[in-house]
């Protein structure tokens, strides 16, 4: 029983000691009041800004912070303290009437594409500025509380998490953070391409068989329109439109339009892009006479060619009578010759019907810089069914203008 009594007595002594220690510690804290700061260009007013400062001071546990109800008492005495007390002398008078050790105030300003927070702590007893700090932040008003936290921690030499600081700080650069700039970087492109697969066959086919009758390597000249929609110092996302004409050196006019999404990395300017390509195509139904049954081996025979061939050679049905039936010339049967001898497939034919040609373009390259001039060098492949175009192009872009794409309405 005696042991229990001693234990209870000891516990009471410890609790009383801790209680007095806590009270003494609280009494040793300096008192501080928060005056309404000046706020310009932000949705949040002075009262909200003062609440944020007060909240972050309480979280620091450095001062005994006067709450907003303590402040209301003095506002009733002199209403000028509510919004117009921003100077050092006024803040000192206000602090003395509140009987606090320190008073803090400052400004929250939106300036262009950044938010500037300036805070100063006044030593009321000594009538001096105890500490002051100014910080610039990216224009993200939704993060105003974290900005206030950063300034107050900086004001009291408390370590600031680097990730938080980096995310909100204002970077005085063209393209970074929320200050992403749209850069118009347009210019001409020249190059050459090698036609592959079915495209190469179409290029070398004689004109009387619907081909281009050219060497399957063509020059290209065009113009690129480029717009940037995302940008940081190490990454850019672009929309590119390229109008191109090929084959001029061989007397041909082959227009194409490519719409591409591009990505550029780092200061070195490496990039790749991809997107659809559009052009004009002419096609007809036909087959290739690979066995030379109706002319030279390898000739392309369209439906019109077949009809003309029949009119020339089968009017009396003396040759291949199986293709002449009741006065009409019919298509060859795949079962009797080659399975490709039919009119089920379409092939490129300059004599055929016009339509839209589609392809998918891949490009990879690097942009070299010389002052305000960019010199892009790209290797590309335009892929389509049965063939494609492999080539390289070079151009130059001059950075002509920049404008913000931050759509936030300024006041």
Secondary structure as the mmCIF struct_conf table of DSSP 4:
data_model
#
loop_
_struct_conf.conf_type_id
_struct_conf.id
_struct_conf.beg_label_comp_id
_struct_conf.beg_label_asym_id
_struct_conf.beg_label_seq_id
_struct_conf.end_label_comp_id
_struct_conf.end_label_asym_id
_struct_conf.end_label_seq_id
HELX_RH_AL_P HELX_RH_AL_P1 UNK A 2 UNK A 28
BEND BEND1 UNK A 29 UNK A 29
STRN STRN1 UNK A 30 UNK A 34
HELX_LH_PP_P HELX_LH_PP_P1 UNK A 35 UNK A 37
STRN STRN2 UNK A 38 UNK A 40
BEND BEND2 UNK A 41 UNK A 44
HELX_RH_AL_P HELX_RH_AL_P2 UNK A 46 UNK A 60
TURN_TY1_P TURN_TY1_P1 UNK A 61 UNK A 61
BEND BEND3 UNK A 62 UNK A 62
STRN STRN3 UNK A 63 UNK A 65
HELX_RH_AL_P HELX_RH_AL_P3 UNK A 68 UNK A 77
TURN_TY1_P TURN_TY1_P2 UNK A 79 UNK A 79
HELX_RH_AL_P HELX_RH_AL_P4 UNK A 80 UNK A 83
BEND BEND4 UNK A 84 UNK A 84
BEND BEND5 UNK A 87 UNK A 87
HELX_RH_AL_P HELX_RH_AL_P5 UNK A 88 UNK A 98
TURN_TY1_P TURN_TY1_P3 UNK A 99 UNK A 99
BEND BEND6 UNK A 101 UNK A 101
STRN STRN4 UNK A 102 UNK A 111
TURN_TY1_P TURN_TY1_P4 UNK A 112 UNK A 113
STRN STRN5 UNK A 114 UNK A 123
TURN_TY1_P TURN_TY1_P5 UNK A 124 UNK A 127
STRN STRN6 UNK A 128 UNK A 138
BEND BEND7 UNK A 139 UNK A 139
HELX_RH_3T_P HELX_RH_3T_P1 UNK A 141 UNK A 143
HELX_RH_AL_P HELX_RH_AL_P6 UNK A 144 UNK A 155
TURN_TY1_P TURN_TY1_P6 UNK A 156 UNK A 157
HELX_RH_AL_P HELX_RH_AL_P7 UNK A 162 UNK A 168
STRN STRN7 UNK A 169 UNK A 169
HELX_LH_PP_P HELX_LH_PP_P2 UNK A 170 UNK A 171
BEND BEND8 UNK A 173 UNK A 175
STRN STRN8 UNK A 176 UNK A 176
TURN_TY1_P TURN_TY1_P7 UNK A 177 UNK A 178
STRN STRN9 UNK A 179 UNK A 179
HELX_LH_PP_P HELX_LH_PP_P3 UNK A 180 UNK A 180
STRN STRN10 UNK A 181 UNK A 184
STRN STRN11 UNK A 187 UNK A 197
HELX_RH_AL_P HELX_RH_AL_P8 UNK A 198 UNK A 204
BEND BEND9 UNK A 205 UNK A 205
HELX_RH_3T_P HELX_RH_3T_P2 UNK A 207 UNK A 209
TURN_TY1_P TURN_TY1_P8 UNK A 210 UNK A 210
BEND BEND10 UNK A 214 UNK A 214
BEND BEND11 UNK A 216 UNK A 216
STRN STRN12 UNK A 217 UNK A 232
TURN_TY1_P TURN_TY1_P9 UNK A 233 UNK A 234
STRN STRN13 UNK A 235 UNK A 246
HELX_RH_3T_P HELX_RH_3T_P3 UNK A 248 UNK A 250
TURN_TY1_P TURN_TY1_P10 UNK A 251 UNK A 251
STRN STRN14 UNK A 254 UNK A 265
TURN_TY1_P TURN_TY1_P11 UNK A 266 UNK A 269
STRN STRN15 UNK A 270 UNK A 289
TURN_TY1_P TURN_TY1_P12 UNK A 290 UNK A 291
BEND BEND12 UNK A 293 UNK A 296
TURN_TY1_P TURN_TY1_P13 UNK A 297 UNK A 298
STRN STRN16 UNK A 299 UNK A 302
HELX_RH_AL_P HELX_RH_AL_P9 UNK A 303 UNK A 313
TURN_TY1_P TURN_TY1_P14 UNK A 315 UNK A 316
BEND BEND13 UNK A 319 UNK A 319
HELX_RH_3T_P HELX_RH_3T_P4 UNK A 321 UNK A 323
STRN STRN17 UNK A 324 UNK A 325
TURN_TY1_P TURN_TY1_P15 UNK A 326 UNK A 327
STRN STRN18 UNK A 328 UNK A 329
HELX_LH_PP_P HELX_LH_PP_P4 UNK A 331 UNK A 333
TURN_TY1_P TURN_TY1_P16 UNK A 334 UNK A 336
BEND BEND14 UNK A 337 UNK A 337
TURN_TY1_P TURN_TY1_P17 UNK A 339 UNK A 340
BEND BEND15 UNK A 342 UNK A 345
STRN STRN19 UNK A 346 UNK A 348
TURN_TY1_P TURN_TY1_P18 UNK A 350 UNK A 351
BEND BEND16 UNK A 352 UNK A 352
STRN STRN20 UNK A 353 UNK A 370
TURN_TY1_P TURN_TY1_P19 UNK A 371 UNK A 372
STRN STRN21 UNK A 373 UNK A 384
TURN_TY1_P TURN_TY1_P20 UNK A 385 UNK A 386
STRN STRN22 UNK A 387 UNK A 395
STRN STRN23 UNK A 397 UNK A 398
STRN STRN24 UNK A 401 UNK A 404
HELX_LH_PP_P HELX_LH_PP_P5 UNK A 408 UNK A 410
#
